[in-house]
Amino acid sequence: MNVSVTKILNIRGSLIEKASLGENSWFRCGGNADLLFKPADLEDLLSFLNQYEKAKPLMVLGSMANCIIRDGGIRGCVIHLGKAFSDIKVDGTKITVGAGALNGSLASAAVKSGIGGLEFLSGIPGTIGGAICMNAGAYGAEVKDVLFEASAVGREGHVKTFKPEDLKMSYRYCQLPDEYIFINAVFKGKIEDKGKLRARLNEMKVKRQQSQPISEKTGGSTFANSTSKELKSAGLPETMRTWELIDKVGGRGLKIGGAQMSEKHCNFMINTGSATASDLENLGDEIRRRVRDEFGLNLNWEIKRIGEKLC
Ligand SMILES: Cc1cc2nc3c(=O)[nH]c(=O)nc-3n(C[C@H](O)[C@H](O)[C@H](O)COP(=O)(O)OP(=O)(O)OC[C@H]3O[C@@H](n4cnc5c(N)ncnc54)[C@H](O)[C@@H]3O)c2cc1C
């Protein structure tokens, strides 16, 4: 696809054609983006949106910790909010943070200021924009519990502020209107003892190191946990977790090409070194097929599969 970059003028951020994307994702494989734009600031982003052809596809990606970028790449433009959108400001029990900031930076700032409730974010890889979009969560807490409001810019360049209830946030879900880009958010915690917060942060870190393949090329949980209603209608215990189903169908350690379901946490998929995006997706599809055949239950992908397959 020819996105006419030459028509886009006076941009201060970086605009890259045929940008490597998959290689920079957590899985370290997959295709390129036709165009990648990293705005210098909000004004730059608005100027770009104003000039970028409305008919061309546009999407935003954070750290790509929850994505498979398909081998054929992404048509149109990918926006990435980096350092320019990573300011963090504390005011009482509220913290305003740019959507490009890392979850870990927000968690550290909260602990440093004695604000409790945001520690769970410390070990979740990715940016604040991605965390809101995925309603990311861990250890019984999720973004919607601590999000006060989030602002996003629409394709037409208007900024809108959403309360969590406007976004209908639920388990790993947020209903943001199409093509909106979160630019910043306000989180709210509660005053707590800094020592206790530090201890909780460390406890979570150790738990994660023990249970997840965090040093591998992975994308976190491959499939979401099924709801108790879904499990019940398949005649399964309502508390059954997805990893247990994967284990029961022989998924632990299963390999297709260079893709493997982790031995350590069998709902995590890993690139053993030579995986293509299509190996990863085929492995996920094989797991889904086995669970459907054995238990009559359709697993829902948590990982987003983005872009085009190679023909
Ligand atoms: C080792 C490992 C452990 C993980 N553990 C957890 C865990 O415990 N809990 C959990 O919930 N997740 C976990 N994940 C998954 C992942 O970290 C989260 O989903 C994270 O929130 C993704 O953020 P990201 O910036 O990488 O988003 P991306 O993967 O880049 O994008 C995810 C989605 O968010 C959208 N998005 C990104 N930025 C914006 C924005 N500014 N505005 C609008 N939409 C946006 C993208 O379009 C895409 O649809 C884990 C992943 C890994 C690799």
The ligand as a Tripos MOL2 file, in Angstrom:
@<TRIPOS>MOLECULE
LIG
   53    58     1     0     0
SMALL
NO_CHARGES

@<TRIPOS>ATOM
      1 C1          5.5600  -11.8840   30.3630 C.3       1 LIG1
      2 C2          4.1850  -11.2650   30.2320 C.ar      1 LIG1
      3 C3          3.3290  -11.2570   31.3300 C.ar      1 LIG1
      4 C4          2.0470  -10.6890   31.2320 C.ar      1 LIG1
      5 N1          1.2530  -10.6890   32.3400 N.ar      1 LIG1
      6 C5          0.0440  -10.0830   32.2720 C.ar      1 LIG1
      7 C6         -0.7950  -10.0180   33.4440 C.ar      1 LIG1
      8 O1         -0.4550  -10.4660   34.5230 O.2       1 LIG1
      9 N2         -2.0030   -9.4070   33.3040 N.ar      1 LIG1
     10 C7         -2.4240   -8.8610   32.1230 C.ar      1 LIG1
     11 O2         -3.5420   -8.3150   32.0770 O.2       1 LIG1
     12 N3         -1.6590   -8.9240   31.0160 N.ar      1 LIG1
     13 C8         -0.4440   -9.5090   31.0620 C.ar      1 LIG1
     14 N4          0.3460   -9.5520   29.9350 N.ar      1 LIG1
     15 C9         -0.1580   -8.9850   28.6560 C.3       1 LIG1
     16 C10         0.2470   -7.5120   28.4290 C.3       1 LIG1
     17 O3          1.3270   -7.1710   29.2600 O.3       1 LIG1
     18 C11        -0.9080   -6.5610   28.7010 C.3       1 LIG1
     19 O4         -2.0330   -6.8720   27.9200 O.3       1 LIG1
     20 C12        -0.5260   -5.0940   28.4470 C.3       1 LIG1
     21 O5         -1.5380   -4.2670   28.9540 O.3       1 LIG1
     22 C13        -0.2870   -4.7890   26.9690 C.3       1 LIG1
     23 O6          0.1970   -3.4540   26.8570 O.3       1 LIG1
     24 P1          0.9570   -2.9660   25.5660 P.3       1 LIG1
     25 O7          1.3290   -1.5350   25.7380 O.co2     1 LIG1
     26 O8          2.0710   -3.8740   25.2410 O.co2     1 LIG1
     27 O9         -0.1960   -3.0890   24.4840 O.3       1 LIG1
     28 P2         -0.1030   -3.7270   23.0220 P.3       1 LIG1
     29 O10         0.1580   -5.1810   23.1550 O.co2     1 LIG1
     30 O11         0.8310   -2.9340   22.1810 O.co2     1 LIG1
     31 O12        -1.6000   -3.5090   22.5090 O.3       1 LIG1
     32 C14        -2.6640   -4.1980   23.1290 C.3       1 LIG1
     33 C15        -3.9710   -3.5310   22.7080 C.3       1 LIG1
     34 O13        -4.0090   -2.2290   23.2930 O.3       1 LIG1
     35 C16        -4.2680   -1.2470   22.2840 C.3       1 LIG1
     36 N5         -3.5690   -0.0220   22.6820 N.ar      1 LIG1
     37 C17        -2.2470    0.1270   22.9870 C.ar      1 LIG1
     38 N6         -1.9870    1.4170   23.2830 N.ar      1 LIG1
     39 C18        -3.1450    2.0930   23.1440 C.ar      1 LIG1
     40 C19        -3.5260    3.4640   23.2790 C.ar      1 LIG1
     41 N7         -2.6450    4.4230   23.6170 N.pl3     1 LIG1
     42 N8         -4.8150    3.7930   23.0420 N.ar      1 LIG1
     43 C20        -5.7300    2.8600   22.6800 C.ar      1 LIG1
     44 N9         -5.4420    1.5510   22.5360 N.ar      1 LIG1
     45 C21        -4.1610    1.1750   22.7600 C.ar      1 LIG1
     46 C22        -3.7140   -1.8470   21.0000 C.3       1 LIG1
     47 O14        -4.3540   -1.2930   19.8560 O.3       1 LIG1
     48 C23        -4.0700   -3.3160   21.1920 C.3       1 LIG1
     49 O15        -5.4090   -3.5540   20.8110 O.3       1 LIG1
     50 C24         1.6270  -10.1190   30.0040 C.ar      1 LIG1
     51 C25         2.4940  -10.1110   28.8990 C.ar      1 LIG1
     52 C26         3.7490  -10.6680   28.9980 C.ar      1 LIG1
     53 C27         4.6680  -10.6280   27.8070 C.3       1 LIG1
@<TRIPOS>BOND
     1     1     2 1
     2     2     3 ar
     3     2    52 ar
     4     3     4 ar
     5     4     5 ar
     6     4    50 ar
     7     5     6 ar
     8     6     7 ar
     9     6    13 1
    10     7     8 2
    11     7     9 ar
    12     9    10 ar
    13    10    11 2
    14    10    12 ar
    15    12    13 ar
    16    13    14 ar
    17    14    15 1
    18    14    50 ar
    19    15    16 1
    20    16    17 1
    21    16    18 1
    22    18    19 1
    23    18    20 1
    24    20    21 1
    25    20    22 1
    26    22    23 1
    27    23    24 1
    28    24    25 2
    29    24    26 1
    30    24    27 1
    31    27    28 1
    32    28    29 2
    33    28    30 1
    34    28    31 1
    35    31    32 1
    36    32    33 1
    37    33    34 1
    38    33    48 1
    39    34    35 1
    40    35    36 1
    41    35    46 1
    42    36    37 ar
    43    36    45 ar
    44    37    38 ar
    45    38    39 ar
    46    39    40 ar
    47    39    45 ar
    48    40    41 1
    49    40    42 ar
    50    42    43 ar
    51    43    44 ar
    52    44    45 ar
    53    46    47 1
    54    46    48 1
    55    48    49 1
    56    50    51 ar
    57    51    52 ar
    58    52    53 1
@<TRIPOS>SUBSTRUCTURE
     1 LIG1         1 GROUP 0 **** ****
